[in-house]
C-alpha cells in the first residue's frame, strides 16, 4: 500500500502541489513560503489518497477473500497431484 502511495505522490499529487503552489506564489515569494505551500498541498493530497487506497484494500482484499484464494489454490494443487 505504501508503494502505491509513493508512486501516486510523484506522479499525481506532487505535480498538483507544484501547480497550486505556482498559482499562489510569485517570483518574489520567499522560498520558505513556497516550500510550506508545497508541503501542505502534498500532505492533503496524500491524506486523501491514503483514505481511498485504505478503503479499497479493506473492502476488496478482506481476510475472507484470502481464505477463499488459499482454498482454491489448495484444491487445484490437490487435483493436479491426484492426476
C-alpha distances in whole Angstrom, upper triangle without the diagonal:
4,5,5,6,9,10,11,12,15,16,16,16,18,20,21,21,24,26,26,27,30,31,32,33,36,37,39,36,35,32,31,31,29,26,26,26,23,21,22,21,17,16,17,16,12,13,14,11,8,11,11,7,8,11,10,8,11,14,13,12,14,16,19,17,16,20,21,20,21,25,25,24,27,29,29,29,32,34,34,35,38,39
4,5,5,6,9,10,10,13,14,15,14,16,19,19,19,22,24,24,25,27,29,30,31,34,34,36,33,32,29,28,28,26,23,23,23,20,18,19,19,15,14,16,14,11,12,14,11,9,12,13,9,10,14,13,12,14,17,17,15,18,19,22,21,20,23,25,23,24,28,28,27,30,32,32,32,35,37,36,38,41,42
4,5,5,6,9,10,11,12,14,14,15,18,19,19,21,23,24,25,27,29,30,31,33,34,36,33,32,29,29,29,27,24,24,24,21,19,21,20,16,16,18,16,12,15,16,12,11,15,14,11,13,16,15,13,16,19,18,16,19,21,24,22,21,24,25,23,24,28,28,27,29,32,31,31,34,36,35,37,40,41
4,6,5,6,9,10,11,11,12,14,16,17,18,20,22,23,24,26,27,28,30,33,34,36,33,32,30,29,29,26,24,24,23,20,19,20,18,15,15,16,14,11,13,13,9,9,12,11,8,11,13,12,11,15,17,15,15,18,20,23,21,20,24,25,23,24,28,27,26,29,32,31,31,35,36,35,37,40,41
4,5,5,6,9,10,10,10,11,14,15,15,17,19,20,21,23,25,25,27,30,31,33,30,29,26,25,25,23,21,21,20,17,15,16,15,11,11,13,10,7,10,10,7,7,10,10,8,10,13,13,12,15,18,17,17,20,22,25,23,22,26,27,25,27,30,30,30,32,35,34,35,38,39,39,41,43,44
4,5,5,6,9,10,10,10,13,14,14,16,19,19,20,22,24,25,26,28,29,31,28,28,24,24,24,22,19,20,19,16,15,16,15,11,12,14,12,9,12,13,10,10,14,14,12,14,17,17,16,19,21,21,20,23,25,28,26,25,29,30,28,29,33,32,31,34,37,36,36,39,41,40,42,45,45
4,5,5,6,8,9,10,12,14,15,16,18,19,20,22,24,25,26,29,29,32,29,29,26,25,25,23,20,22,21,17,17,18,16,13,14,16,13,11,14,14,11,12,15,15,12,15,18,17,16,20,21,20,20,23,26,28,26,25,29,30,27,29,33,32,31,34,36,35,35,39,40,39,41,44,44
4,5,5,5,6,8,10,11,12,14,16,17,18,20,21,23,24,27,28,30,28,28,25,25,24,21,19,20,19,15,15,16,14,11,12,13,10,8,12,11,8,10,13,12,11,14,16,15,16,19,20,19,20,23,26,28,26,26,29,30,28,30,33,33,32,35,37,36,37,40,41,41,43,45,46
4,6,6,5,5,8,9,10,11,14,15,15,17,19,20,21,24,25,27,24,24,21,21,20,18,16,16,15,12,12,13,11,8,9,11,8,7,11,11,9,10,14,14,13,15,18,18,18,21,23,22,23,25,28,30,29,28,32,33,31,33,36,36,35,38,40,39,40,43,44,44,46,48,49
4,6,6,5,7,10,10,11,13,15,15,17,19,21,21,23,24,26,24,24,21,21,21,18,16,17,16,13,13,15,13,10,12,14,11,10,14,15,12,14,17,17,16,19,21,20,21,24,26,25,25,28,30,33,31,30,34,35,33,35,38,37,36,39,41,40,41,44,45,44,46,49,49
4,7,7,7,9,11,12,13,15,16,17,19,21,22,24,25,28,26,26,23,24,23,20,18,20,18,15,16,17,14,12,14,15,12,12,15,15,12,15,18,17,15,19,21,20,20,24,25,24,24,28,30,33,30,30,34,34,32,34,37,36,35,39,41,39,40,44,44,43,46,48,48
4,6,6,6,9,10,11,12,14,16,17,19,20,23,24,27,24,25,22,23,22,19,18,18,16,13,14,15,12,10,13,13,9,10,13,12,10,13,15,14,14,18,19,18,20,23,24,23,24,27,30,32,30,30,34,34,32,35,38,37,36,40,42,40,42,45,45,45,47,50,50
4,5,5,6,8,10,10,12,14,15,16,18,21,22,25,22,22,20,20,19,16,15,15,13,10,11,11,8,6,9,9,6,7,10,10,9,12,14,14,14,17,19,19,20,23,24,24,25,27,30,33,31,31,35,35,34,36,39,38,38,41,43,42,43,46,47,47,49,52,52
4,5,5,6,9,10,10,12,14,15,16,19,20,22,20,20,17,17,16,13,12,13,12,8,9,11,8,6,10,11,9,9,13,13,12,14,17,17,17,20,22,22,23,26,27,27,28,30,33,35,33,33,37,38,36,38,41,41,40,43,45,44,45,48,49,49,51,53,54
4,5,5,6,9,10,10,12,14,15,17,19,21,19,20,18,19,17,14,14,15,13,10,12,13,10,9,13,13,11,12,16,15,14,17,19,19,19,22,24,24,25,28,29,28,29,32,35,37,35,35,39,40,38,40,43,42,42,45,47,46,47,50,51,50,52,55,55
4,5,5,6,8,10,11,12,14,17,19,21,19,20,18,19,17,14,14,14,12,9,11,12,8,8,11,11,8,11,14,13,13,16,18,17,18,21,22,23,24,27,28,28,29,32,35,37,35,36,39,40,38,40,43,43,42,46,47,46,48,51,51,51,53,56,56
4,5,5,6,8,10,11,12,15,17,19,16,17,15,15,13,10,10,11,8,5,8,8,5,6,9,9,8,10,13,13,14,16,18,18,19,22,23,24,25,28,29,29,30,33,36,38,36,37,40,41,40,42,45,44,44,47,49,48,49,52,53,53,55,58,58
4,6,5,6,9,10,11,13,14,16,14,15,13,14,13,9,10,11,9,6,10,11,8,9,12,13,12,14,17,17,17,19,22,22,22,25,27,27,28,31,32,32,33,36,39,41,39,39,43,44,42,44,47,47,46,49,51,50,51,54,55,54,57,59,60
4,5,5,6,9,10,12,14,17,15,17,15,17,15,11,13,14,11,9,13,13,10,11,15,14,13,16,18,18,18,21,22,22,23,26,27,28,29,32,33,33,34,37,40,42,40,41,44,45,43,45,48,48,47,51,52,51,52,56,56,56,58,61,61
4,5,5,6,9,12,14,16,14,16,15,15,13,10,12,12,8,8,11,11,8,10,13,12,12,15,17,16,17,20,21,22,23,26,27,27,29,31,32,33,34,37,40,42,40,41,44,45,44,46,49,48,48,51,53,52,53,57,57,57,59,62,62
4,5,5,6,9,11,13,11,12,11,12,9,6,9,9,6,6,10,10,8,10,13,13,13,16,18,18,19,22,23,24,25,27,29,30,31,33,34,35,36,38,41,44,42,43,46,47,46,48,51,50,50,53,55,54,55,58,59,59,61,64,64
4,6,5,7,9,12,10,12,12,14,11,8,11,12,10,9,13,13,12,13,17,17,16,19,21,21,22,25,26,27,28,30,31,32,34,36,37,37,39,41,44,46,45,45,49,49,48,50,53,52,52,55,57,56,57,60,61,60,62,65,66
4,6,8,11,13,12,14,15,16,13,11,14,14,11,11,15,14,12,15,18,17,17,20,22,21,22,25,26,27,28,31,32,32,34,36,37,38,39,42,45,47,45,46,49,50,49,51,54,53,53,56,58,57,58,61,62,62,64,67,67
4,7,11,12,9,12,13,14,10,9,12,12,9,10,14,13,12,15,17,16,17,20,21,21,23,25,26,27,29,31,32,33,35,37,38,39,40,42,45,47,46,47,50,51,50,52,55,54,54,57,59,58,60,63,63,63,65,68,68
4,7,8,6,9,10,11,8,7,11,11,9,11,14,14,13,16,18,18,19,22,23,24,25,27,29,30,31,33,34,35,37,39,40,41,42,44,47,50,48,49,52,53,52,54,57,56,56,59,61,60,61,64,65,65,67,70,70
4,5,5,9,10,13,11,9,13,14,13,14,17,17,17,19,22,22,22,25,27,27,28,31,32,33,34,36,38,39,40,42,44,44,45,48,51,53,51,52,55,56,55,57,60,59,59,62,64,63,64,67,68,67,69,72,73
4,6,8,9,13,11,10,13,15,14,15,18,19,19,21,24,24,24,27,29,30,30,33,34,35,36,38,40,41,42,44,46,46,47,49,52,55,53,53,57,58,56,58,61,61,60,63,65,64,65,68,69,68,70,73,73
4,6,9,12,11,10,14,15,15,16,19,20,20,22,24,25,26,28,30,31,32,34,36,37,38,40,42,43,44,46,47,48,49,51,54,56,55,55,59,60,58,60,63,63,62,65,67,66,67,70,71,71,72,75,76
4,7,8,7,7,10,11,11,13,16,16,17,19,21,22,23,25,26,28,29,31,32,34,35,36,38,39,41,42,44,45,46,48,51,53,52,52,55,57,55,57,60,60,59,62,64,64,64,68,69,68,70,73,73
4,5,5,7,9,10,11,13,15,16,17,19,20,22,23,25,26,28,29,30,32,34,35,36,38,39,40,42,44,45,45,47,50,53,51,51,55,56,55,56,60,59,59,62,64,63,64,67,68,67,69,72,73
4,6,5,6,9,10,11,12,14,16,16,18,20,21,22,24,26,27,28,30,32,32,34,36,37,38,40,42,43,43,45,47,50,49,49,52,53,52,53,57,57,56,58,61,60,61,64,65,64,66,69,70
4,5,5,6,9,10,10,12,14,15,16,18,20,21,22,24,25,26,28,30,31,32,34,36,36,38,40,41,41,43,46,49,47,47,51,52,51,52,55,56,55,57,60,59,60,63,64,64,65,68,69
4,5,5,6,9,10,11,12,14,15,17,18,20,21,23,24,26,27,29,30,31,33,35,36,37,39,40,41,43,45,48,47,47,50,52,50,52,55,55,55,57,60,59,60,63,64,64,65,68,69
4,5,5,6,9,10,11,12,14,16,17,18,20,21,22,24,26,27,28,30,32,33,34,36,38,38,39,41,44,46,45,45,49,50,48,50,53,53,53,55,58,57,58,61,62,61,63,66,67
4,5,5,6,9,10,10,12,14,15,16,18,20,21,22,24,26,26,28,30,31,32,34,36,37,37,39,41,44,43,43,46,47,46,47,51,51,50,53,55,55,55,58,59,59,61,64,64
4,5,5,6,9,10,11,12,14,15,16,19,20,21,23,25,25,26,29,30,31,32,35,36,36,38,40,43,42,42,45,47,46,47,50,51,50,53,55,55,55,58,60,59,61,64,65
4,5,5,6,8,10,11,12,14,15,17,18,20,21,23,24,26,27,29,30,32,33,34,35,37,40,42,41,41,45,46,45,47,50,50,49,52,54,54,55,58,59,59,60,63,64
4,5,5,6,9,10,11,12,14,16,16,18,20,21,22,24,26,27,28,30,32,32,33,35,38,40,39,39,43,44,42,44,47,47,47,49,52,51,52,55,56,56,57,60,61
4,6,5,6,9,10,10,12,14,15,16,18,20,20,22,24,25,26,28,30,31,31,33,35,38,37,37,40,42,41,42,45,45,45,48,50,50,50,53,55,54,56,59,60
4,6,5,6,9,10,11,12,14,15,17,19,20,21,23,25,26,27,29,30,31,32,35,38,37,37,40,42,41,42,45,46,45,48,50,50,51,54,55,55,57,59,60
4,6,5,6,9,10,11,12,14,16,17,18,20,21,23,24,26,27,28,29,31,34,37,35,36,39,40,39,41,44,44,44,47,49,48,49,52,53,53,55,58,59
4,5,5,6,8,10,10,12,14,15,16,18,20,21,22,24,26,26,27,29,32,34,33,33,37,38,36,38,41,41,41,44,46,45,46,49,50,50,52,55,56
4,5,5,6,9,10,10,12,14,15,16,18,20,20,22,24,25,26,27,30,33,32,32,35,36,35,37,40,40,40,43,45,45,46,48,50,50,51,54,55
4,6,5,6,9,10,11,13,14,15,17,19,20,21,23,24,25,27,30,32,31,32,35,36,35,37,40,40,41,43,45,45,46,49,50,50,52,55,56
4,5,5,6,9,10,11,12,14,16,17,18,20,21,22,23,25,28,31,29,30,33,34,33,35,38,38,38,41,43,43,44,47,48,48,50,52,53
4,5,5,6,8,10,10,12,14,15,16,18,20,20,21,23,26,28,27,27,31,32,31,33,36,36,36,38,40,40,41,44,45,45,47,50,51
4,5,5,6,9,10,10,12,14,15,16,18,20,20,22,25,27,26,27,30,31,31,33,35,36,36,38,40,41,42,44,45,46,47,50,51
4,6,5,6,9,10,11,13,14,16,17,18,20,21,24,26,25,26,30,30,30,32,35,35,35,38,40,40,41,44,45,45,47,49,50
4,5,5,6,8,10,11,12,14,15,16,17,19,23,25,23,24,27,28,27,29,32,32,32,35,37,37,38,41,42,42,44,46,47
4,5,5,6,8,10,10,12,14,15,15,17,20,22,21,22,25,26,25,27,30,31,31,33,35,35,36,39,40,41,42,45,46
4,6,5,6,9,10,11,12,14,15,16,19,22,21,22,25,26,26,28,30,31,31,34,36,36,37,40,41,41,43,45,47
4,5,5,6,9,10,11,12,14,15,19,21,19,21,24,24,24,26,29,29,29,32,34,34,35,38,39,39,41,44,45
4,5,5,6,9,10,10,11,14,17,19,17,18,21,22,21,24,26,26,27,29,31,31,32,35,36,36,38,41,42
4,5,5,6,8,10,10,11,14,17,16,17,20,21,21,23,25,26,26,28,30,31,32,34,36,36,38,40,42
4,5,5,6,8,10,11,14,16,15,17,20,20,20,23,25,25,26,29,30,31,32,34,36,36,38,40,42
4,6,5,6,8,10,13,15,13,15,18,18,18,21,23,23,24,26,28,28,30,32,33,34,36,38,39
4,6,5,5,7,11,13,11,12,15,16,16,18,20,21,21,24,26,26,27,30,31,31,33,35,37
4,6,6,6,9,11,11,12,15,16,16,18,20,21,22,24,26,27,28,30,31,32,34,36,38
4,6,6,10,11,10,12,15,15,16,18,20,20,22,24,25,26,28,30,31,32,34,35,37
4,6,10,10,8,10,13,13,13,16,18,17,19,21,22,23,25,27,28,29,31,33,34
4,7,8,6,7,10,11,11,13,15,16,16,19,20,21,23,25,26,27,29,31,32
4,5,5,7,9,10,11,13,15,16,17,19,20,22,23,25,26,28,29,31,33
4,5,5,6,9,10,11,12,14,15,17,18,20,21,22,24,26,27,29,31
4,5,5,6,9,10,11,12,14,15,16,18,20,21,22,24,26,27,29
4,5,5,6,9,10,11,12,14,15,17,18,20,21,23,24,26,27
4,5,5,6,9,10,11,12,14,15,16,18,20,21,22,24,26
4,5,5,6,9,10,10,12,14,15,16,18,20,21,22,25
4,5,5,6,9,10,11,12,14,15,16,18,20,21,23
4,5,5,6,9,10,11,12,14,15,17,18,20,22
4,5,5,6,9,10,11,12,14,15,16,18,20
4,5,5,6,9,10,10,12,14,15,16,19
4,5,5,6,9,10,10,12,14,15,17
4,5,5,6,9,10,11,12,14,16
4,5,5,6,9,10,10,12,15
4,5,5,6,9,10,10,13
4,5,5,6,9,10,11
4,5,5,6,9,10
4,5,5,6,9
4,5,5,7
4,5,5
4,5
4
